[in-house]
Amino acid sequence: MKVEVPSNPWYGDENIQLEFPESWKVRVFRMKGENCPKVSEDEIKRSIRHPIGSKPLSELADGKDSAVIIFDDLTRPTKVGEIAKVILDEIKLEEVTFICANGAHGTFSREDFVKKLGEEIVENYPVFNHNPYENLQFLGETSFGTPIEVNAEAMSYPLKIAIGCILPHPQYGYGGGAKIVLPGIAGMRSIVYNHGILAGWGYAMKFREIHPSCQMAYGRFGENIQRKDAEEFAEAVGLDFIVNVLVNLRRDSTHVFAGHFIEAHRRGVEVAREHYSTPIDFNFDVVVANAYSKANEATLACWTAICLKEGGTFVLISNSKWGQITHFLHGRWGIRKRGGTLYLPPPEILKRAGKIIFLSRSHEKQPSFEVLDERAIKVKSWHEVLEEIGSGDKRVAVFPDATVQKPF
């Protein structure tokens, strides 16, 4: 049996072929929205001109002399440029600045910005990384106690627009919405409070449980305190308009939700629950988890180990030429001193695996963002994977993009 899975996002987006012995029983678990068609430019325009819970963007821009467009970074699959072009045509402002909502993800290069925005925008508009340590403006605190420290450049513009995508997220339930502001353009003190002190992630997990509303966050979206905190934060910042999309297995935008950053996001999550849902089964000898949309955060694909029988083989595929993200908060900053204030070790679920195989063309001796534990066998070809799995009949589960698929 042969199975094709997507690979190498932002650097060619090619498919790779996985060929299994004929005697193996292979099941491919696909998300429901995998093959949804791409939205047209007219559909993007229509969504922006008939927004959810907001005036049309052209009306919001009326009388303004400038705008900032906040966009998600290369850890997200959003093809921002095609949306940004429509927005620029709608607002018709000469002074527009783009700020990357990289949060605690390190910084990005001109090449990265071209991948997200396109050459024309990068050449003709200023594009900046967000710095979570400097150039911040303090606006008080949320009702949860989170200090509202936000990118001061973004605060200086009378019209604030954001572009991002809605994907399942292990802490917030779903990305998108207010998350593009907290953590996207927030100060590190704000991010640490929201993620650690409030929710209990990272080192806090050694001393107390994660907040109940943030456990299995996909099913507790409405009560999730990280999300509620971020929405208060974005309200204080004055985020005027958001465009959020869902994506298919080719990272194409399939649905567009534009308007108020809460109301449009809520509408999008209603659709996303079904769009990314994936039926699952259990007790497989081998689980093959492909990391594609978030290949540079491959640890997010490891949830699929719940489908593995105790002592089975877990195969993680992650072709990311960029490597794993630099994460100031959750990441590793050395071998002897791990560094990140809320360092997250490899997922606990992997302890059920008897063998872990990591397939990548771009291995790192030690990635800055933790992916797998020291037991992982690193290989560069599918042939090597099959050799490591070994002979004998196998029952195999394959997930084409385990970074965005979720079992709900």
C-alpha positions as CSV (number, residue, x, y, z in Angstrom):
1,M,0.0,0.0,0.0
2,K,1.2,3.5,-0.8
3,V,0.2,6.7,1.1
4,E,1.2,10.2,0.1
5,V,1.6,12.9,2.8
6,P,2.5,16.6,2.4
7,S,5.9,17.8,3.4
8,N,8.4,20.7,3.4
9,P,6.0,23.6,4.1
10,W,7.2,27.0,2.8
11,Y,10.1,25.4,1.0
12,G,8.5,23.6,-1.9
13,D,5.5,21.9,-0.4
14,E,6.1,18.6,-2.0
15,N,4.5,15.2,-1.3
16,I,6.4,12.2,0.0
17,Q,5.3,8.7,-0.6
18,L,5.2,6.1,2.1
19,E,5.1,2.5,0.8
20,F,4.0,-0.3,3.2
21,P,4.4,-4.0,2.8
22,E,1.2,-5.5,1.3
23,S,0.6,-7.8,4.4
24,W,0.4,-4.8,6.8
25,K,-3.0,-3.5,7.7
26,V,-2.7,0.3,7.1
27,R,-5.4,2.8,8.0
28,V,-5.2,6.5,7.0
29,F,-7.0,8.8,9.4
30,R,-8.0,12.0,7.6
31,M,-9.5,15.2,8.9
32,K,-12.9,16.0,7.4
33,G,-11.8,19.3,5.8
34,E,-8.7,17.8,4.1
35,N,-9.9,18.4,0.6
36,C,-12.1,21.5,1.0
37,P,-11.6,23.8,-2.0
38,K,-9.6,27.0,-1.8
39,V,-11.6,30.2,-1.4
40,S,-11.4,32.7,-4.2
41,E,-10.3,36.4,-4.0
42,D,-14.0,37.4,-4.4
43,E,-14.9,35.3,-1.4
44,I,-12.2,37.0,0.7
45,K,-13.5,40.4,-0.5
46,R,-17.1,39.4,0.3
47,S,-16.2,38.3,3.8
48,I,-14.3,41.6,4.5
49,R,-17.1,43.7,3.1
50,H,-19.8,41.8,5.0
51,P,-18.0,41.2,8.3
52,I,-19.2,39.5,11.5
53,G,-20.0,41.9,14.4
54,S,-18.2,44.9,12.8
55,K,-18.5,47.7,10.3
56,P,-16.9,46.9,6.9
57,L,-13.2,47.5,6.9
58,S,-13.5,50.4,4.4
59,E,-15.7,52.2,6.8
60,L,-13.3,51.6,9.7
61,A,-10.5,53.0,7.6
62,D,-12.5,56.1,6.7
63,G,-10.9,59.2,8.2
64,K,-7.8,57.3,9.3
65,D,-4.4,58.3,8.1
66,S,-2.5,55.0,8.7
67,A,-2.9,51.4,9.7
68,V,-1.0,48.4,11.1
69,I,-1.5,44.9,9.9
70,I,-0.5,42.2,12.4
71,F,0.1,38.8,10.8
72,D,1.0,35.3,12.1
73,D,4.5,33.9,11.6
74,L,6.0,31.0,9.8
75,T,4.9,28.6,12.5
76,R,1.4,28.9,11.1
77,P,0.2,27.8,7.6
78,T,-1.7,30.9,6.7
79,K,-0.9,32.3,3.2
80,V,-1.2,35.8,4.4
81,G,-0.2,37.7,1.2
82,E,-3.4,36.9,-0.7
83,I,-5.5,38.3,2.2
84,A,-3.3,41.3,2.8
85,K,-3.6,42.4,-0.8
86,V,-7.4,42.5,-0.5
87,I,-7.1,44.4,2.8
88,L,-4.8,47.0,1.2
89,D,-7.2,47.6,-1.6
90,E,-10.1,48.0,0.8
91,I,-8.5,50.5,3.2
92,K,-6.7,52.6,0.5
93,L,-4.2,54.1,3.0
94,E,-0.7,55.2,2.0
95,E,0.9,54.5,5.4
96,V,0.5,50.9,6.3
97,T,3.0,48.9,8.5
98,F,3.2,45.2,8.9
99,I,4.2,43.6,12.2
100,C,4.8,39.9,12.6
101,A,3.0,38.4,15.6
102,N,5.9,36.1,16.5
103,G,5.3,36.3,20.2
104,A,8.0,34.2,21.9
105,H,9.0,32.5,18.7
106,G,12.3,34.3,18.0
107,T,12.7,36.5,14.9
108,F,12.2,36.1,11.1
109,S,14.2,37.1,8.1
110,R,13.3,39.0,4.8
111,E,13.0,35.6,3.1
112,D,10.5,34.4,5.7
113,F,8.4,37.6,5.3
114,V,8.4,37.1,1.5
115,K,7.1,33.5,2.0
116,K,4.2,34.9,4.2
117,L,3.4,38.2,2.4
118,G,4.9,38.0,-1.1
119,E,7.7,40.0,-2.7
120,E,5.5,43.0,-3.6
121,I,4.4,43.7,-0.1
122,V,7.8,43.3,1.4
123,E,9.4,45.6,-1.2
124,N,6.8,48.3,-0.8
125,Y,5.7,48.3,2.9
126,P,7.8,48.2,6.1
127,V,7.7,44.8,7.8
128,F,8.9,44.3,11.4
129,N,9.4,41.5,13.8
130,H,7.8,41.9,17.2
131,N,10.2,42.1,20.1
132,P,8.7,40.7,23.3
133,Y,11.4,42.3,25.4
134,E,11.6,45.9,24.1
135,N,9.5,48.6,22.5
136,L,6.5,47.9,24.7
137,Q,3.6,50.0,26.0
138,F,2.0,49.3,29.4
139,L,-1.8,49.6,29.5
140,G,-2.7,48.2,33.0
141,E,-3.8,44.6,33.8
142,T,-6.6,42.2,32.8
143,S,-9.1,41.1,35.4
144,F,-7.0,37.9,35.6
145,G,-3.9,40.0,36.7
146,T,-2.0,39.7,33.4
147,P,0.1,42.9,32.8
148,I,-1.0,44.4,29.4
149,E,2.4,45.1,27.8
150,V,2.1,45.3,24.1
151,N,4.1,46.3,21.0
152,A,4.3,50.1,21.2
153,E,4.6,50.5,17.4
154,A,1.3,48.7,16.9
155,M,-0.3,50.9,19.5
156,S,0.7,54.1,17.6
157,Y,-1.6,53.3,14.6
158,P,-5.3,54.4,14.7
159,L,-6.4,51.3,12.8
160,K,-5.3,47.8,13.9
161,I,-6.0,44.9,11.7
162,A,-4.9,41.2,12.1
163,I,-4.6,38.2,9.8
164,G,-4.2,34.7,11.0
165,C,-5.7,31.2,11.0
166,I,-7.9,29.1,13.3
167,L,-6.3,25.8,14.2
168,P,-6.7,23.4,17.1
169,H,-4.3,24.5,19.9
170,P,-3.4,22.5,23.0
171,Q,-3.5,25.4,25.4
172,Y,-6.1,27.9,24.0
173,G,-8.4,25.3,22.5
174,Y,-8.1,27.0,19.1
175,G,-5.7,29.5,17.7
176,G,-6.7,32.7,15.9
177,G,-8.8,35.5,17.3
178,A,-7.2,37.4,20.2
179,K,-4.3,35.0,20.3
180,I,-2.6,37.1,17.6
181,V,-2.3,39.9,20.3
182,L,-1.6,37.7,23.3
183,P,1.0,36.2,22.9
184,G,1.4,37.5,19.3
185,I,2.5,41.1,20.0
186,A,2.6,41.0,23.8
187,G,5.6,41.5,26.1
188,M,7.3,38.5,27.7
189,R,6.0,39.4,31.1
190,S,2.4,39.2,29.8
191,I,3.1,35.9,28.0
192,V,4.7,34.3,31.1
193,Y,1.7,35.3,33.3
194,N,-0.9,34.1,30.8
195,H,0.8,30.8,30.0
196,G,2.4,30.0,33.3
197,I,1.0,31.8,36.3
198,L,-2.6,31.7,35.0
199,A,-2.8,28.4,33.1
200,G,0.0,26.5,34.8
201,W,2.1,25.3,31.8
202,G,5.9,24.7,31.8
203,Y,7.8,24.7,35.1
204,A,4.6,25.4,36.9
205,M,3.5,21.8,36.1
206,K,6.0,20.6,38.7
207,F,4.2,22.3,41.5
208,R,0.5,22.3,40.5
209,E,-1.9,21.0,37.9
210,I,-2.7,22.8,34.7
211,H,-5.8,24.9,35.1
212,P,-8.9,22.7,34.5
213,S,-10.1,24.9,31.7
214,C,-6.8,24.5,29.8
215,Q,-6.7,20.7,30.1
216,M,-8.1,19.0,26.9
217,A,-8.6,22.6,25.8
218,Y,-10.3,21.6,22.5
219,G,-13.4,20.6,24.3
220,R,-13.4,23.5,26.8
221,F,-12.9,26.4,24.5
222,G,-15.7,28.6,26.0
223,E,-14.4,28.4,29.5
224,N,-10.7,28.5,28.7
225,I,-9.1,31.1,30.9
226,Q,-6.1,31.7,28.6
227,R,-8.5,32.6,25.8
228,K,-10.6,34.8,28.0
229,D,-7.5,36.6,29.3
230,A,-6.3,37.1,25.7
231,E,-9.6,38.6,24.7
232,E,-9.5,41.1,27.5
233,F,-6.0,41.9,26.5
234,A,-7.0,42.5,22.8
235,E,-9.9,44.7,23.9
236,A,-7.6,46.9,25.9
237,V,-5.2,47.1,22.9
238,G,-8.1,48.2,20.6
239,L,-7.8,45.5,17.9
240,D,-10.3,46.8,15.3
241,F,-10.7,44.0,12.8
242,I,-9.5,40.4,12.2
243,V,-9.4,38.1,9.3
244,N,-9.2,34.4,10.3
245,V,-9.1,31.4,7.9
246,L,-9.3,27.6,8.1
247,V,-6.9,25.6,5.9
248,N,-6.9,22.3,4.0
249,L,-4.1,19.7,3.6
250,R,-2.4,22.0,1.1
251,R,-2.4,25.0,3.5
252,D,-5.0,26.7,1.2
253,S,-7.5,29.0,2.9
254,T,-10.9,27.2,2.7
255,H,-13.1,29.5,4.9
256,V,-12.8,33.1,5.8
257,F,-14.2,34.8,9.0
258,A,-13.7,38.5,9.1
259,G,-14.9,41.2,11.6
260,H,-14.8,41.6,15.3
261,F,-12.0,39.6,16.9
262,I,-14.3,37.7,19.2
263,E,-17.5,37.3,17.2
264,A,-15.8,36.3,13.9
265,H,-13.5,34.0,15.7
266,R,-16.4,32.3,17.5
267,R,-18.1,31.7,14.2
268,G,-14.9,30.3,12.8
269,V,-14.4,27.9,15.7
270,E,-17.9,26.5,15.2
271,V,-16.8,25.4,11.7
272,A,-13.3,24.4,12.7
273,R,-14.6,21.8,15.2
274,E,-15.9,19.8,12.3
275,H,-13.3,20.8,9.7
276,Y,-10.3,19.5,11.6
277,S,-12.0,16.6,13.3
278,T,-10.5,13.2,12.7
279,P,-12.0,9.8,13.7
280,I,-9.4,7.6,15.5
281,D,-8.9,4.0,16.7
282,F,-6.5,2.4,19.2
283,N,-4.0,-0.3,19.8
284,F,-1.9,0.0,16.7
285,D,1.5,-1.6,16.4
286,V,2.8,1.5,14.5
287,V,1.6,5.1,14.4
288,V,3.0,7.3,11.7
289,A,2.4,11.0,12.5
290,N,3.3,13.5,9.7
291,A,4.0,17.1,10.8
292,Y,3.2,19.4,8.0
293,S,1.3,22.6,8.6
294,K,3.3,23.1,11.8
295,A,6.4,21.1,10.8
296,N,8.6,23.5,12.8
297,E,6.5,22.7,15.9
298,A,6.5,18.9,15.3
299,T,5.9,18.1,18.9
300,L,2.2,19.0,18.3
301,A,1.9,15.8,16.2
302,C,2.8,13.6,19.1
303,W,-0.8,13.4,20.5
304,T,-1.4,10.6,18.0
305,A,0.6,8.3,20.3
306,I,-2.7,7.8,22.1
307,C,-3.6,5.4,19.3
308,L,-0.5,3.3,19.9
309,K,-0.5,0.1,21.8
310,E,1.8,0.0,24.8
311,G,5.3,-0.7,23.6
312,G,4.5,0.0,20.0
313,T,6.5,2.1,17.4
314,F,5.9,5.8,17.0
315,V,7.1,7.4,13.7
316,L,7.3,11.2,13.5
317,I,7.9,12.7,10.1
318,S,9.0,16.4,10.0
319,N,10.6,17.8,7.0
320,S,11.3,21.4,8.1
321,K,14.3,23.1,6.4
322,W,13.9,25.8,9.0
323,G,14.2,23.3,11.8
324,Q,12.2,23.5,15.0
325,I,11.2,26.9,16.2
326,T,13.3,29.1,18.5
327,H,11.0,29.5,21.5
328,F,12.0,32.0,24.1
329,L,9.5,30.7,26.6
330,H,9.1,26.9,26.2
331,G,12.3,26.1,24.4
332,R,15.7,24.8,25.2
333,W,18.7,27.2,25.4
334,G,21.6,24.8,25.9
335,I,22.4,21.3,27.0
336,R,23.5,22.0,30.6
337,K,21.1,24.9,31.1
338,R,17.8,24.5,29.5
339,G,16.8,28.1,29.8
340,G,13.2,28.8,28.8
341,T,11.2,30.3,31.7
342,L,8.4,27.8,31.0
343,Y,10.4,25.0,29.5
344,L,8.3,22.1,28.1
345,P,10.0,18.7,27.9
346,P,9.0,16.1,25.3
347,P,5.3,15.0,25.6
348,E,4.6,12.5,28.3
349,I,2.4,10.5,25.9
350,L,5.6,9.2,24.1
351,K,6.5,7.1,27.2
352,R,4.0,4.5,25.9
353,A,6.1,3.9,22.8
354,G,8.7,1.1,22.9
355,K,10.5,2.7,19.9
356,I,10.5,6.2,18.5
357,I,11.7,6.9,14.9
358,F,12.2,10.5,13.7
359,L,12.2,10.9,9.9
360,S,13.6,14.2,8.6
361,R,15.8,15.5,5.9
362,S,17.0,18.3,8.2
363,H,17.9,16.8,11.6
364,E,19.3,18.9,14.4
365,K,21.5,17.5,17.1
366,Q,19.5,19.4,19.7
367,P,16.6,21.6,18.5
368,S,15.9,24.8,20.4
369,F,12.3,23.6,20.8
370,E,12.0,20.2,22.3
371,V,10.5,17.5,20.0
372,L,11.5,14.0,21.1
373,D,13.4,12.4,24.0
374,E,16.8,10.9,23.8
375,R,15.4,7.5,22.8
376,A,14.5,8.7,19.3
377,I,16.2,7.0,16.3
378,K,16.9,9.6,13.6
379,V,16.7,8.6,10.0
380,K,16.5,10.3,6.6
381,S,14.6,7.9,4.4
382,W,11.4,5.9,4.5
383,H,13.4,2.8,3.7
384,E,15.3,3.3,7.0
385,V,12.0,3.7,8.8
386,L,10.8,0.3,7.5
387,E,14.1,-1.3,8.6
388,E,13.7,0.1,12.1
389,I,10.1,-1.1,12.4
390,G,11.1,-4.6,11.5
391,S,9.5,-7.6,9.9
392,G,6.2,-9.3,10.7
393,D,2.6,-8.2,10.1
394,K,1.8,-4.8,11.5
395,R,-1.4,-2.8,12.2
396,V,-0.5,0.8,11.2
397,A,-2.2,4.2,11.6
398,V,-1.2,7.1,9.4
399,F,-2.1,10.7,10.1
400,P,-1.3,13.0,7.1
401,D,-1.0,16.2,9.2
402,A,-1.1,15.4,12.8
403,T,-0.2,19.0,13.8
404,V,-3.7,20.2,12.9
405,Q,-5.8,17.1,13.1
406,K,-7.6,16.5,16.4
407,P,-9.8,13.6,17.7
408,F,-13.0,15.4,18.5
